[in-house]
Amino acid sequence: MAEFTLLQVDAFTDRPLAGNPCAVVLDADALSEEQMQAIALEMNLSETAFLLRSSEADFRARYFTPAEEIPLAGHPTIALTVALMDSGRLDVSDSPITFSLELPAGIIPIEVAWNEAGRPVATMTQLKPSFLRTYSAEAVAQVAGLDPGDILPGAPVQTVSTGTPMLMVPLRSRELLCRVHLDLPAFRSLRENGDFFSAHFFCLEGATESGDTFARHLGVPPDTFEDPFTGSATGCMGAYLWRYGLVDEPRFVAEQGHWMGRPGSGRVEVVGPRDAIESVRIGGSGVTILRGQLTVNDPGATDSRTGAQGRLRPEENSRPAPISHLVRREAQAPLVSALIEAFGDAFGKEEAEAVAREVIREDAIASGRELAARYGGSSLDILRKVVEEVWAEDGTMEVRDVRLTERTLEFDVTRCGYAEMYKKLGLQELGSLLSCSRDFPFQDGFNPDIRLERSRTVMEGADCCDFRYVLMDRSEPE
């Protein structure tokens, strides 16, 4: 096992249990990308930061949400700077100081200076803003539970990037900001067909008398649904407001998170004229609230089951191949069609075929024999054990109420994540397998049929669906 120093820092606040929390793992060079992603999922915060060595800057970092890596982010940068000071890696006694940080988006400068209250404030300089795709007010209002007239008149709904692309949605008032309620499936579709990472809804009034703007930053699970304070989006917002003449001065105070019970604020400075912005500077404080050790498997360790780190040798896998690996290649066409229908324009034919090929493995016969040899019994009994033992280990689904009779297998599945896709795929994942029975080495003349008796959304906005499968043996009894 290996241990790494871990701190949790509340960023864009000067008091504990406010602002945006971020986990920071120090000296993380030995961790693999897969381990970093797993740790971020374990932390379940907006982002987790990993401090690394750099040959080009003073420090290097990578930032991961629970779902993916992002090239640049604001509150992890503030949190990382606080962690550097807290751990003695950054001396700010002769403030102000400037250091460089290498991120996937590029190398950025960070300045640390003491404020009037005697607290260090870290200010990051984000990249030159890019003004990208625009969206109709109608389309965005629809997914946010608003009317098109609620969006600030004359202001475009547009993706802006200072390192990470964010959708800018200006609203007419703070009251309207409070009313934003995402239709998650519709918003997910907008995002998958768009060019932004997440959406920043904001108004031109603060949550307090000290603020000039107030915002809510919304995303999709498994990332956090709402962010207490979003530094990268605040930088995009600053560039947006200055470019379109929505603020009189290039310096202002942005507020966020107050309605979540985690108030945060940041100081924004836009550098350059409105039509030729050079960069955006975002500054804020942070407070370390947790210090400890993170224990994970030794990053370099292998065991008897592992041929390469993190990858099981197929022939020594402790469980059989998933049942979806047993589908014949002839089943690919309907699966491709279902994928294209499920994702619409976001899923081209080539990508759908690639996904289908991943599902439809050429080792169908060998895998089927492995299942038969491992489990034994009748064909329905083999399938019952696969459902109970293999499907139940999948973190995206819950299998329950498995019922087996002499000629019927019934079971319920609740599946989360891409629920709309699974509703449209219907029986493809399991049904295509069973319709290709000659590739599955059933020894008892099993002639399978499958029905999907129920497909419904478990909870509105939760991206979870409930299914009931019924498998029947159509062969003639002896």
FENGI-V580165 format. One record per residue. N is the residue number from 1. D_FIRST is the distance of its C-alpha to the first C-alpha in Angstrom with 2 decimals. Layout:
N|D_FIRST + N|D_FIRST
This chain:
1|0.00 + 2|3.80 + 3|6.86 + 4|10.30 + 5|13.67 + 6|15.46 + 7|19.17 + 8|21.62 + 9|25.05 + 10|28.33 + 11|30.25 + 12|34.03 + 13|34.78 + 14|35.48 + 15|34.50 + 16|31.44 + 17|31.13 + 18|33.31 + 19|33.08 + 20|30.17 + 21|26.60 + 22|23.88 + 23|20.14 + 24|19.27 + 25|15.86 + 26|16.46 + 27|15.67 + 28|14.18 + 29|15.42 + 30|12.28 + 31|12.05 + 32|14.26 + 33|17.27 + 34|16.19 + 35|13.00 + 36|15.37 + 37|17.82 + 38|15.57 + 39|14.57 + 40|18.32 + 41|19.24 + 42|17.03 + 43|18.68 + 44|22.01 + 45|23.91 + 46|26.47 + 47|24.07 + 48|20.68 + 49|20.81 + 50|18.39 + 51|19.54 + 52|19.69 + 53|21.74 + 54|25.22 + 55|27.82 + 56|30.58 + 57|30.09 + 58|28.82 + 59|25.72 + 60|24.41 + 61|22.97 + 62|22.32 + 63|23.19 + 64|22.26 + 65|24.09 + 66|22.71 + 67|24.56 + 68|24.68 + 69|24.51 + 70|27.62 + 71|29.18 + 72|30.27 + 73|30.13 + 74|31.73 + 75|29.88 + 76|26.41 + 77|28.28 + 78|29.74 + 79|26.46 + 80|24.70 + 81|27.65 + 82|27.41 + 83|23.71 + 84|24.70 + 85|27.43 + 86|25.44 + 87|22.75 + 88|25.54 + 89|24.97 + 90|28.40 + 91|31.49 + 92|34.21 + 93|36.53 + 94|39.09 + 95|39.11 + 96|39.79 + 97|37.23 + 98|36.18 + 99|33.04 + 100|32.10 + 101|29.26 + 102|28.49 + 103|27.98 + 104|28.45 + 105|31.97 + 106|32.80 + 107|32.75 + 108|34.05 + 109|35.29 + 110|34.28 + 111|36.54 + 112|35.76 + 113|38.78 + 114|39.69 + 115|41.84 + 116|44.81 + 117|42.74 + 118|40.66 + 119|37.47 + 120|35.76 + 121|36.32 + 122|34.39 + 123|36.56 + 124|35.29 + 125|37.76 + 126|37.21 + 127|38.64 + 128|42.28 + 129|42.87 + 130|43.76 + 131|46.05 + 132|45.39 + 133|46.62 + 134|48.85 + 135|49.05 + 136|51.98 + 137|52.21 + 138|53.07 + 139|49.91 + 140|47.55 + 141|49.62 + 142|49.53 + 143|45.73 + 144|45.60 + 145|48.27 + 146|50.76 + 147|54.17 + 148|54.64 + 149|56.86 + 150|53.98 + 151|52.53 + 152|54.04 + 153|57.27 + 154|57.48 + 155|53.78 + 156|51.84 + 157|48.70 + 158|46.65 + 159|43.23 + 160|42.48 + 161|39.55 + 162|38.50 + 163|35.28 + 164|34.47 + 165|37.48 + 166|38.52 + 167|41.56 + 168|44.01 + 169|46.10 + 170|48.63 + 171|50.29 + 172|53.60 + 173|52.48 + 174|49.77 + 175|51.18 + 176|50.54 + 177|46.98 + 178|46.47 + 179|47.85 + 180|45.36 + 181|43.79 + 182|42.08 + 183|42.94 + 184|39.41 + 185|40.40 + 186|43.14 + 187|40.99 + 188|38.25 + 189|41.02 + 190|42.39 + 191|39.02 + 192|38.39 + 193|41.89 + 194|41.69 + 195|40.19 + 196|38.24 + 197|34.74 + 198|35.94 + 199|39.18 + 200|40.44 + 201|43.42 + 202|45.25 + 203|48.59 + 204|50.58 + 205|50.44 + 206|47.78 + 207|46.27 + 208|47.66 + 209|50.48 + 210|48.10 + 211|46.92 + 212|48.70 + 213|46.64 + 214|44.61 + 215|42.21 + 216|40.05 + 217|37.35 + 218|36.68 + 219|34.32 + 220|33.32 + 221|30.47 + 222|27.55 + 223|27.92 + 224|29.37 + 225|33.03 + 226|34.27 + 227|32.90 + 228|33.87 + 229|34.50 + 230|34.15 + 231|34.60 + 232|34.92 + 233|37.43 + 234|39.26 + 235|39.72 + 236|41.08 + 237|43.33 + 238|44.63 + 239|45.61 + 240|47.18 + 241|49.21 + 242|50.48 + 243|51.41 + 244|53.39 + 245|55.10 + 246|53.61 + 247|52.96 + 248|55.52 + 249|53.15 + 250|50.05 + 251|48.22 + 252|47.35 + 253|44.93 + 254|42.88 + 255|41.75 + 256|39.44 + 257|37.60 + 258|40.28 + 259|40.98 + 260|37.31 + 261|37.35 + 262|35.22 + 263|37.91 + 264|37.06 + 265|39.26 + 266|39.17 + 267|41.80 + 268|42.85 + 269|44.89 + 270|46.17 + 271|47.20 + 272|50.24 + 273|53.29 + 274|53.13 + 275|53.84 + 276|51.57 + 277|48.44 + 278|46.27 + 279|43.12 + 280|41.97 + 281|40.38 + 282|38.38 + 283|37.62 + 284|35.99 + 285|34.22 + 286|30.90 + 287|29.40 + 288|25.85 + 289|25.38 + 290|21.68 + 291|19.17 + 292|15.64 + 293|11.89 + 294|10.13 + 295|6.62 + 296|5.74 + 297|4.57 + 298|4.53 + 299|8.23 + 300|9.79 + 301|8.56 + 302|11.46 + 303|12.62 + 304|16.19 + 305|16.92 + 306|15.87 + 307|18.44 + 308|17.07 + 309|13.86 + 310|14.40 + 311|17.70 + 312|18.72 + 313|21.50 + 314|24.55 + 315|25.90 + 316|22.81 + 317|22.08 + 318|21.66 + 319|24.36 + 320|27.61 + 321|28.37 + 322|29.39 + 323|33.06 + 324|33.94 + 325|33.11 + 326|36.17 + 327|38.82 + 328|41.49 + 329|42.15 + 330|45.52 + 331|43.83 + 332|42.56 + 333|45.75 + 334|45.80 + 335|42.10 + 336|42.72 + 337|45.71 + 338|43.81 + 339|41.10 + 340|43.82 + 341|45.64 + 342|42.56 + 343|41.59 + 344|45.07 + 345|45.45 + 346|41.75 + 347|41.10 + 348|43.12 + 349|44.03 + 350|41.88 + 351|38.71 + 352|39.64 + 353|40.18 + 354|36.77 + 355|35.17 + 356|37.42 + 357|36.53 + 358|32.83 + 359|33.82 + 360|36.44 + 361|34.67 + 362|36.83 + 363|35.05 + 364|36.79 + 365|38.53 + 366|35.60 + 367|33.37 + 368|36.23 + 369|36.70 + 370|33.06 + 371|33.46 + 372|36.73 + 373|35.40 + 374|32.27 + 375|34.14 + 376|37.76 + 377|40.57 + 378|42.80 + 379|41.97 + 380|41.77 + 381|39.50 + 382|37.14 + 383|37.15 + 384|36.58 + 385|33.42 + 386|32.21 + 387|32.94 + 388|31.31 + 389|28.13 + 390|27.58 + 391|29.15 + 392|27.75 + 393|24.15 + 394|25.25 + 395|24.20 + 396|27.57 + 397|29.75 + 398|30.60 + 399|32.57 + 400|34.89 + 401|38.23 + 402|38.07 + 403|41.50 + 404|42.69 + 405|46.29 + 406|48.02 + 407|48.52 + 408|46.46 + 409|42.83 + 410|42.33 + 411|39.23 + 412|38.37 + 413|35.66 + 414|34.75 + 415|33.20 + 416|32.00 + 417|31.71 + 418|34.61 + 419|36.65 + 420|39.87 + 421|38.90 + 422|38.23 + 423|41.54 + 424|43.33 + 425|41.51 + 426|42.69 + 427|42.42 + 428|41.34 + 429|37.72 + 430|38.71 + 431|42.45 + 432|42.44 + 433|40.46 + 434|42.93 + 435|45.96 + 436|44.95 + 437|45.13 + 438|46.34 + 439|42.95 + 440|41.26 + 441|42.14 + 442|43.58 + 443|45.54 + 444|47.74 + 445|49.67 + 446|47.60 + 447|49.13 + 448|46.83 + 449|47.89 + 450|45.77 + 451|46.79 + 452|45.08 + 453|46.91 + 454|45.36 + 455|43.60 + 456|43.47 + 457|41.52 + 458|39.74 + 459|39.95 + 460|41.72 + 461|39.44 + 462|36.24 + 463|36.02 + 464|35.65 + 465|38.09 + 466|38.99 + 467|40.15 + 468|41.85 + 469|41.96 + 470|44.57 + 471|44.46 + 472|47.67 + 473|48.86 + 474|52.12 + 475|53.00 + 476|56.14 + 477|55.54 + 478|56.94
